[in-house]
Amino acid sequence: MEKLTHFNEEGRAQMVDVSGKPETVRTAIAQSSIEVNNTIYEHISQNKVKKGDVLAVAQVAGIMAAKKTWDIIPMCHPIPLKGINFSFEWQDGKDDHKQLVIQASVKTIGNTGVEMEALTAVSAAALTVYDMCKAIDKGMVIGPTFLIEKTGGVSSKDYRR
């Protein structure tokens, strides 16, 4: 079994020392989704949600969350992000619902990857949609949330789901 890098010799949690790793271009793409009823879909699509432009606010929330990932995930390093991009796409869901698919791509040049930043970004964006629409219906379902791709680094291979 592989050694878990977030534990020291005493079995206690540690932040991994990445100072010896070379700086490379690193990217990650993550995806989440939120399933909503048709009323919420129509309100978002027609920009009728009283709290404002749901997708614009969700995008800003996702960007802010990516930049603060190290504040909320204990073993994450503070990373100077070079770019964050979002896409939103509506798809048909089950039982006459709609599903908003949220993707974020994150990029840096550094010595550790940005997978957690991309995952945090899409999670925060989905939660923001929920928050802005919960007055209409609290039955929205978030997820699944997953990594689509990561590139860069030398100690682990590129990954593509």
N, C-alpha and C positions, 0 to 999 in steps of 0.2 A: 504494500500500500504506500502511496506517495505521502511524503511528509507535508503536513499543513503548514504553510508559511506564516500564518498569523498567530502561531503559538511558539513560545520560546522553549528552551531546554527544560524548564520547570513546568511546562504545560500551561503557562499563563499567556494571556493575549498580548500581542505586540504589534506595533505598526512596522511593516516590512521596510528594511533599509534599502532604498532603490538608488542610493548615491553612486553605486558602482556600475549601474546600467547606462548604456549609451543613450543619448537623445536621438530619437527617430520620430518621423511623422507617424502619428497614431490616430486612427479613426474608429468610430463605433456607430452603428445604426441600431436603434431599438424601436420596438413597436408595442403599443397598447391599444385598447379600444374601449368604447363605452356604448352599451346598447340602450337605446332610448325609445320611448313610445312615439307615435306619429305626431302628437301634439308638440312634444319637445322638438322633434325634427323640424316641424314647420316653424316654430318660434325661432330656432337657431337660424334656419335657412333664410327666413324673411327678416332677420335682425329685429325681432319683436320681444326679446327677453328684456324685462325691465332693468336688469342690472347692467346691460350693455352688450357689446359685441362679444359674444361668447368665445368664438374662435380666436379673436385678437387677444383677449385677456388670457385665454388658455395658453397661447403661444408665448406671451410675455412671462406668465407664471412658470412655464417649462424652461425658458431660458434662465430665469432667475434661480430656479431649483438646480439646474445643471451647474451653475456657477457656485452654488453653496453646498454641493453634495458632501464635501469634506466636513461641513458643519453638522450634518445629520447622520452620516454613516461613519461610525467610530474609527474604522481603520483605513479610511480613504485619505489620500494625500491631497493637499491643496494643489490644484493644477491650473496653470494659466491657459485657459481655453482660447483657441485661435478662431473658432467658428462654431456656430450652432444653427442648424436649419430645421424647420418643421414642415411637415405636410399633413393635411387632413383630407380624408376621402370618405364619402358616404357609401355604404353598401347596404343591401337588403339584409335584415336580420331574420330571426325566427319569429313566428307568431305575429306577423304584420308589424314588426318593429324595424327600426333602422339602427345600423351600427356605424359609429364614427371611428374610423381607423386612424390612429395617430402615430406618425413616425417622426423620430428625431435623429439627425446625424450630427455628431460632435467630432471636432478635430483639435488636436494639439501637436506641438513638437515638444517632446519631453521624454522622461525615462520611466514613465508608467502609463498604462492605458486609460481610456476614457469610457469603458463599458458602463461603469456605475453612473457616470454623468449622463449618458444617453438613457439609461433605464430610469434614473431619477427624473429626467426631463419629461418623458412620456407619462410617467406616473403622476407627476404634479399637474400636467396638462389635463389628464383624465379627471383627476380630483377637482380641478377648477371647473370643468364642465359640470360635474355633479353639483358642486356648490352653487353655481350660478343658476341651475335649473331645478334644484330640489323643491322649490316652492310650487312648481308645476306637478312634479311626480317624484317620489322618493324611491321608486322601483327600478331605477337605472342599475345596470350591472357593468362593473369595470373588469376588464381583462379578457383574455390572458395578456400578460406583459412578458416580453421576451427579447433576447438579443438576436438580431438578424445577422450582423456581421461585425467583425473587429479586424483591424489591420495594424501592422506595425509592431515594433519590438523585435528582440532577437531571442528571448528565452522561451517564447511560446509561438506556435504557428498562427498564421491568420486563420480566422474562423468564419464560416458561412453556413447558416442554418440550411 
